[in-house]
């Protein structure tokens, strides 16, 4: 059986990162993650992530470089994160309990879903780099 790819987006605006609070399943409800979802058969990672963020958040994004390493999930799934840039829309919590913009100082204090925790060093580096850039 082919591996199911799950994509997640690190939407950074200035020196802040958009994180989403899970509403389900019960064991993950209330924990924070990078928004995204499963790629459909034949769909590229970039196309899947753009579609998922449109469906979940109501935003149009440009998908950039991969962030960090792949994370193996239960059930033969691979979780993969990408840096994304907001092109249009205002993010709203359509499929999540809440959304929040956080800074590098907030990262360790969040109750992350276990899989996304692997990317914290990469997210911190990306936020520091974005914060150092002129706007």
mmCIF file of the C-alpha atoms, coordinates in Angstrom:
data_MODEL
# 
_entry.id   MODEL 
# 
loop_
_atom_site.group_PDB 
_atom_site.id 
_atom_site.type_symbol 
_atom_site.label_atom_id 
_atom_site.label_alt_id 
_atom_site.label_comp_id 
_atom_site.label_asym_id 
_atom_site.label_entity_id 
_atom_site.label_seq_id 
_atom_site.pdbx_PDB_ins_code 
_atom_site.Cartn_x 
_atom_site.Cartn_y 
_atom_site.Cartn_z 
_atom_site.occupancy 
_atom_site.B_iso_or_equiv 
_atom_site.pdbx_formal_charge 
_atom_site.auth_seq_id 
_atom_site.auth_comp_id 
_atom_site.auth_asym_id 
_atom_site.auth_atom_id 
_atom_site.pdbx_PDB_model_num 
ATOM 1   C CA . UNK A 1 1   ? 0.000   0.000  0.000  1.00 0.00 ? 1   UNK A CA 1 
ATOM 2   C CA . UNK A 1 2   ? 1.412   3.433  -0.898 1.00 0.00 ? 2   UNK A CA 1 
ATOM 3   C CA . UNK A 1 3   ? 2.397   5.746  1.911  1.00 0.00 ? 3   UNK A CA 1 
ATOM 4   C CA . UNK A 1 4   ? -0.205  8.435  2.741  1.00 0.00 ? 4   UNK A CA 1 
ATOM 5   C CA . UNK A 1 5   ? 1.362   11.902 2.716  1.00 0.00 ? 5   UNK A CA 1 
ATOM 6   C CA . UNK A 1 6   ? -0.008  14.460 5.172  1.00 0.00 ? 6   UNK A CA 1 
ATOM 7   C CA . UNK A 1 7   ? 1.099   18.047 4.566  1.00 0.00 ? 7   UNK A CA 1 
ATOM 8   C CA . UNK A 1 8   ? 1.320   20.903 7.054  1.00 0.00 ? 8   UNK A CA 1 
ATOM 9   C CA . UNK A 1 9   ? 1.919   24.601 6.470  1.00 0.00 ? 9   UNK A CA 1 
ATOM 10  C CA . UNK A 1 10  ? 4.147   26.939 8.451  1.00 0.00 ? 10  UNK A CA 1 
ATOM 11  C CA . UNK A 1 11  ? 2.508   30.276 7.632  1.00 0.00 ? 11  UNK A CA 1 
ATOM 12  C CA . UNK A 1 12  ? 4.899   32.965 8.851  1.00 0.00 ? 12  UNK A CA 1 
ATOM 13  C CA . UNK A 1 13  ? 3.972   36.642 8.686  1.00 0.00 ? 13  UNK A CA 1 
ATOM 14  C CA . UNK A 1 14  ? 6.699   38.957 9.923  1.00 0.00 ? 14  UNK A CA 1 
ATOM 15  C CA . UNK A 1 15  ? 7.999   37.296 13.083 1.00 0.00 ? 15  UNK A CA 1 
ATOM 16  C CA . UNK A 1 16  ? 4.775   35.400 13.839 1.00 0.00 ? 16  UNK A CA 1 
ATOM 17  C CA . UNK A 1 17  ? 3.575   31.896 12.976 1.00 0.00 ? 17  UNK A CA 1 
ATOM 18  C CA . UNK A 1 18  ? -0.042  30.820 12.554 1.00 0.00 ? 18  UNK A CA 1 
ATOM 19  C CA . UNK A 1 19  ? -0.900  27.767 14.662 1.00 0.00 ? 19  UNK A CA 1 
ATOM 20  C CA . UNK A 1 20  ? -4.196  25.907 14.836 1.00 0.00 ? 20  UNK A CA 1 
ATOM 21  C CA . UNK A 1 21  ? -5.822  24.228 17.836 1.00 0.00 ? 21  UNK A CA 1 
ATOM 22  C CA . UNK A 1 22  ? -7.217  20.759 17.109 1.00 0.00 ? 22  UNK A CA 1 
ATOM 23  C CA . UNK A 1 23  ? -10.895 20.119 17.661 1.00 0.00 ? 23  UNK A CA 1 
ATOM 24  C CA . UNK A 1 24  ? -10.662 16.353 17.083 1.00 0.00 ? 24  UNK A CA 1 
ATOM 25  C CA . UNK A 1 25  ? -9.953  13.487 17.579 1.00 0.00 ? 25  UNK A CA 1 
ATOM 26  C CA . UNK A 1 26  ? -10.490 13.513 21.361 1.00 0.00 ? 26  UNK A CA 1 
ATOM 27  C CA . UNK A 1 27  ? -6.902  12.451 22.153 1.00 0.00 ? 27  UNK A CA 1 
ATOM 28  C CA . UNK A 1 28  ? -5.548  15.487 20.249 1.00 0.00 ? 28  UNK A CA 1 
ATOM 29  C CA . UNK A 1 29  ? -8.361  17.998 20.909 1.00 0.00 ? 29  UNK A CA 1 
ATOM 30  C CA . UNK A 1 30  ? -7.043  21.232 22.407 1.00 0.00 ? 30  UNK A CA 1 
ATOM 31  C CA . UNK A 1 31  ? -3.475  20.669 21.238 1.00 0.00 ? 31  UNK A CA 1 
ATOM 32  C CA . UNK A 1 32  ? -1.742  22.935 18.719 1.00 0.00 ? 32  UNK A CA 1 
ATOM 33  C CA . UNK A 1 33  ? -0.459  22.088 15.244 1.00 0.00 ? 33  UNK A CA 1 
ATOM 34  C CA . UNK A 1 34  ? 0.517   23.475 11.897 1.00 0.00 ? 34  UNK A CA 1 
ATOM 35  C CA . UNK A 1 35  ? -2.646  23.378 9.746  1.00 0.00 ? 35  UNK A CA 1 
ATOM 36  C CA . UNK A 1 36  ? -2.888  21.053 6.758  1.00 0.00 ? 36  UNK A CA 1 
ATOM 37  C CA . UNK A 1 37  ? -4.204  17.644 5.764  1.00 0.00 ? 37  UNK A CA 1 
ATOM 38  C CA . UNK A 1 38  ? -3.934  14.567 3.594  1.00 0.00 ? 38  UNK A CA 1 
ATOM 39  C CA . UNK A 1 39  ? -2.817  14.684 -0.015 1.00 0.00 ? 39  UNK A CA 1 
ATOM 40  C CA . UNK A 1 40  ? -5.212  13.045 -2.458 1.00 0.00 ? 40  UNK A CA 1 
ATOM 41  C CA . UNK A 1 41  ? -3.953  10.376 -4.905 1.00 0.00 ? 41  UNK A CA 1 
ATOM 42  C CA . UNK A 1 42  ? -1.940  12.016 -7.687 1.00 0.00 ? 42  UNK A CA 1 
ATOM 43  C CA . UNK A 1 43  ? -1.868  15.392 -5.921 1.00 0.00 ? 43  UNK A CA 1 
ATOM 44  C CA . UNK A 1 44  ? 1.485   17.083 -5.359 1.00 0.00 ? 44  UNK A CA 1 
ATOM 45  C CA . UNK A 1 45  ? 2.405   18.158 -1.845 1.00 0.00 ? 45  UNK A CA 1 
ATOM 46  C CA . UNK A 1 46  ? 2.164   21.826 -2.855 1.00 0.00 ? 46  UNK A CA 1 
ATOM 47  C CA . UNK A 1 47  ? -1.272  21.409 -4.448 1.00 0.00 ? 47  UNK A CA 1 
ATOM 48  C CA . UNK A 1 48  ? -2.538  19.434 -1.439 1.00 0.00 ? 48  UNK A CA 1 
ATOM 49  C CA . UNK A 1 49  ? -1.304  22.026 1.030  1.00 0.00 ? 49  UNK A CA 1 
ATOM 50  C CA . UNK A 1 50  ? -2.742  24.959 -0.928 1.00 0.00 ? 50  UNK A CA 1 
ATOM 51  C CA . UNK A 1 51  ? -6.107  23.133 -1.137 1.00 0.00 ? 51  UNK A CA 1 
ATOM 52  C CA . UNK A 1 52  ? -6.126  22.166 2.541  1.00 0.00 ? 52  UNK A CA 1 
ATOM 53  C CA . UNK A 1 53  ? -5.286  25.678 3.761  1.00 0.00 ? 53  UNK A CA 1 
ATOM 54  C CA . UNK A 1 54  ? -7.998  27.116 1.521  1.00 0.00 ? 54  UNK A CA 1 
ATOM 55  C CA . UNK A 1 55  ? -10.537 24.612 2.884  1.00 0.00 ? 55  UNK A CA 1 
ATOM 56  C CA . UNK A 1 56  ? -9.472  24.832 6.539  1.00 0.00 ? 56  UNK A CA 1 
ATOM 57  C CA . UNK A 1 57  ? -8.546  28.498 6.862  1.00 0.00 ? 57  UNK A CA 1 
ATOM 58  C CA . UNK A 1 58  ? -9.989  30.313 3.844  1.00 0.00 ? 58  UNK A CA 1 
ATOM 59  C CA . UNK A 1 59  ? -6.590  31.563 2.673  1.00 0.00 ? 59  UNK A CA 1 
ATOM 60  C CA . UNK A 1 60  ? -4.642  31.440 -0.569 1.00 0.00 ? 60  UNK A CA 1 
ATOM 61  C CA . UNK A 1 61  ? -0.974  30.573 -0.127 1.00 0.00 ? 61  UNK A CA 1 
ATOM 62  C CA . UNK A 1 62  ? 2.213   30.049 -2.058 1.00 0.00 ? 62  UNK A CA 1 
ATOM 63  C CA . UNK A 1 63  ? 4.032   26.885 -0.950 1.00 0.00 ? 63  UNK A CA 1 
ATOM 64  C CA . UNK A 1 64  ? 7.765   27.211 -0.478 1.00 0.00 ? 64  UNK A CA 1 
ATOM 65  C CA . UNK A 1 65  ? 10.579  25.015 0.801  1.00 0.00 ? 65  UNK A CA 1 
ATOM 66  C CA . UNK A 1 66  ? 10.145  21.967 2.991  1.00 0.00 ? 66  UNK A CA 1 
ATOM 67  C CA . UNK A 1 67  ? 10.591  22.677 6.706  1.00 0.00 ? 67  UNK A CA 1 
ATOM 68  C CA . UNK A 1 68  ? 12.578  20.113 8.657  1.00 0.00 ? 68  UNK A CA 1 
ATOM 69  C CA . UNK A 1 69  ? 12.463  16.374 8.136  1.00 0.00 ? 69  UNK A CA 1 
ATOM 70  C CA . UNK A 1 70  ? 9.535   14.080 7.403  1.00 0.00 ? 70  UNK A CA 1 
ATOM 71  C CA . UNK A 1 71  ? 7.777   12.667 10.473 1.00 0.00 ? 71  UNK A CA 1 
ATOM 72  C CA . UNK A 1 72  ? 6.486   9.082  10.396 1.00 0.00 ? 72  UNK A CA 1 
ATOM 73  C CA . UNK A 1 73  ? 2.962   8.698  11.751 1.00 0.00 ? 73  UNK A CA 1 
ATOM 74  C CA . UNK A 1 74  ? 1.019   5.594  12.765 1.00 0.00 ? 74  UNK A CA 1 
ATOM 75  C CA . UNK A 1 75  ? -0.849  3.803  10.014 1.00 0.00 ? 75  UNK A CA 1 
ATOM 76  C CA . UNK A 1 76  ? 1.747   4.198  7.258  1.00 0.00 ? 76  UNK A CA 1 
ATOM 77  C CA . UNK A 1 77  ? 1.463   7.975  6.984  1.00 0.00 ? 77  UNK A CA 1 
ATOM 78  C CA . UNK A 1 78  ? 4.237   10.530 6.539  1.00 0.00 ? 78  UNK A CA 1 
ATOM 79  C CA . UNK A 1 79  ? 3.835   14.085 7.813  1.00 0.00 ? 79  UNK A CA 1 
ATOM 80  C CA . UNK A 1 80  ? 5.711   16.763 5.860  1.00 0.00 ? 80  UNK A CA 1 
ATOM 81  C CA . UNK A 1 81  ? 5.816   20.517 6.575  1.00 0.00 ? 81  UNK A CA 1 
ATOM 82  C CA . UNK A 1 82  ? 6.418   23.399 4.203  1.00 0.00 ? 82  UNK A CA 1 
ATOM 83  C CA . UNK A 1 83  ? 6.952   27.112 4.597  1.00 0.00 ? 83  UNK A CA 1 
ATOM 84  C CA . UNK A 1 84  ? 4.004   28.967 3.090  1.00 0.00 ? 84  UNK A CA 1 
ATOM 85  C CA . UNK A 1 85  ? 3.405   32.612 2.234  1.00 0.00 ? 85  UNK A CA 1 
ATOM 86  C CA . UNK A 1 86  ? -0.018  34.214 2.499  1.00 0.00 ? 86  UNK A CA 1 
ATOM 87  C CA . UNK A 1 87  ? -1.229  35.530 -0.851 1.00 0.00 ? 87  UNK A CA 1 
ATOM 88  C CA . UNK A 1 88  ? -4.838  36.355 0.004  1.00 0.00 ? 88  UNK A CA 1 
ATOM 89  C CA . UNK A 1 89  ? -7.616  36.010 2.524  1.00 0.00 ? 89  UNK A CA 1 
ATOM 90  C CA . UNK A 1 90  ? -7.824  36.264 6.286  1.00 0.00 ? 90  UNK A CA 1 
ATOM 91  C CA . UNK A 1 91  ? -7.351  33.042 8.230  1.00 0.00 ? 91  UNK A CA 1 
ATOM 92  C CA . UNK A 1 92  ? -10.409 31.819 10.109 1.00 0.00 ? 92  UNK A CA 1 
ATOM 93  C CA . UNK A 1 93  ? -10.853 28.657 12.203 1.00 0.00 ? 93  UNK A CA 1 
ATOM 94  C CA . UNK A 1 94  ? -13.213 26.686 9.956  1.00 0.00 ? 94  UNK A CA 1 
ATOM 95  C CA . UNK A 1 95  ? -11.956 23.239 10.948 1.00 0.00 ? 95  UNK A CA 1 
ATOM 96  C CA . UNK A 1 96  ? -10.174 24.017 14.226 1.00 0.00 ? 96  UNK A CA 1 
ATOM 97  C CA . UNK A 1 97  ? -11.122 25.086 17.736 1.00 0.00 ? 97  UNK A CA 1 
ATOM 98  C CA . UNK A 1 98  ? -8.983  28.245 17.465 1.00 0.00 ? 98  UNK A CA 1 
ATOM 99  C CA . UNK A 1 99  ? -6.171  29.948 15.552 1.00 0.00 ? 99  UNK A CA 1 
ATOM 100 C CA . UNK A 1 100 ? -3.368  31.938 17.097 1.00 0.00 ? 100 UNK A CA 1 
ATOM 101 C CA . UNK A 1 101 ? -0.381  33.946 15.848 1.00 0.00 ? 101 UNK A CA 1 
ATOM 102 C CA . UNK A 1 102 ? 2.669   33.128 17.978 1.00 0.00 ? 102 UNK A CA 1 
ATOM 103 C CA . UNK A 1 103 ? 6.267   34.315 18.229 1.00 0.00 ? 103 UNK A CA 1 
ATOM 104 C CA . UNK A 1 104 ? 9.421   32.282 18.698 1.00 0.00 ? 104 UNK A CA 1 
ATOM 105 C CA . UNK A 1 105 ? 9.125   32.931 22.465 1.00 0.00 ? 105 UNK A CA 1 
ATOM 106 C CA . UNK A 1 106 ? 5.700   31.213 22.510 1.00 0.00 ? 106 UNK A CA 1 
ATOM 107 C CA . UNK A 1 107 ? 6.691   27.972 20.774 1.00 0.00 ? 107 UNK A CA 1 
ATOM 108 C CA . UNK A 1 108 ? 7.827   25.917 23.773 1.00 0.00 ? 108 UNK A CA 1 
ATOM 109 C CA . UNK A 1 109 ? 4.831   26.942 25.902 1.00 0.00 ? 109 UNK A CA 1 
ATOM 110 C CA . UNK A 1 110 ? 2.239   25.531 23.483 1.00 0.00 ? 110 UNK A CA 1 
ATOM 111 C CA . UNK A 1 111 ? 0.775   22.057 23.999 1.00 0.00 ? 111 UNK A CA 1 
ATOM 112 C CA . UNK A 1 112 ? 1.744   20.747 20.540 1.00 0.00 ? 112 UNK A CA 1 
ATOM 113 C CA . UNK A 1 113 ? 0.478   17.556 18.937 1.00 0.00 ? 113 UNK A CA 1 
ATOM 114 C CA . UNK A 1 114 ? 3.399   15.126 19.332 1.00 0.00 ? 114 UNK A CA 1 
ATOM 115 C CA . UNK A 1 115 ? 4.227   14.867 15.611 1.00 0.00 ? 115 UNK A CA 1 
ATOM 116 C CA . UNK A 1 116 ? 4.607   18.634 15.116 1.00 0.00 ? 116 UNK A CA 1 
ATOM 117 C CA . UNK A 1 117 ? 6.925   18.963 18.127 1.00 0.00 ? 117 UNK A CA 1 
ATOM 118 C CA . UNK A 1 118 ? 9.765   17.573 15.966 1.00 0.00 ? 118 UNK A CA 1 
ATOM 119 C CA . UNK A 1 119 ? 9.745   20.815 13.943 1.00 0.00 ? 119 UNK A CA 1 
ATOM 120 C CA . UNK A 1 120 ? 10.117  23.247 16.859 1.00 0.00 ? 120 UNK A CA 1 
ATOM 121 C CA . UNK A 1 121 ? 13.837  23.945 16.223 1.00 0.00 ? 121 UNK A CA 1 
ATOM 122 C CA . UNK A 1 122 ? 13.124  24.502 12.507 1.00 0.00 ? 122 UNK A CA 1 
ATOM 123 C CA . UNK A 1 123 ? 10.152  26.755 13.278 1.00 0.00 ? 123 UNK A CA 1 
ATOM 124 C CA . UNK A 1 124 ? 12.216  28.780 15.749 1.00 0.00 ? 124 UNK A CA 1 
ATOM 125 C CA . UNK A 1 125 ? 14.975  29.251 13.156 1.00 0.00 ? 125 UNK A CA 1 
ATOM 126 C CA . UNK A 1 126 ? 12.446  30.266 10.480 1.00 0.00 ? 126 UNK A CA 1 
ATOM 127 C CA . UNK A 1 127 ? 10.786  32.773 12.815 1.00 0.00 ? 127 UNK A CA 1 
ATOM 128 C CA . UNK A 1 128 ? 14.133  34.261 13.855 1.00 0.00 ? 128 UNK A CA 1 
ATOM 129 C CA . UNK A 1 129 ? 15.132  34.579 10.198 1.00 0.00 ? 129 UNK A CA 1 
ATOM 130 C CA . UNK A 1 130 ? 11.796  36.189 9.264  1.00 0.00 ? 130 UNK A CA 1 
ATOM 131 C CA . UNK A 1 131 ? 12.030  38.593 12.203 1.00 0.00 ? 131 UNK A CA 1 
ATOM 132 C CA . UNK A 1 132 ? 15.520  39.685 11.126 1.00 0.00 ? 132 UNK A CA 1 
ATOM 133 C CA . UNK A 1 133 ? 14.350  40.481 7.594  1.00 0.00 ? 133 UNK A CA 1 
ATOM 134 C CA . UNK A 1 134 ? 13.258  44.020 6.736  1.00 0.00 ? 134 UNK A CA 1 
ATOM 135 C CA . UNK A 1 135 ? 9.526   44.234 6.092  1.00 0.00 ? 135 UNK A CA 1 
# 
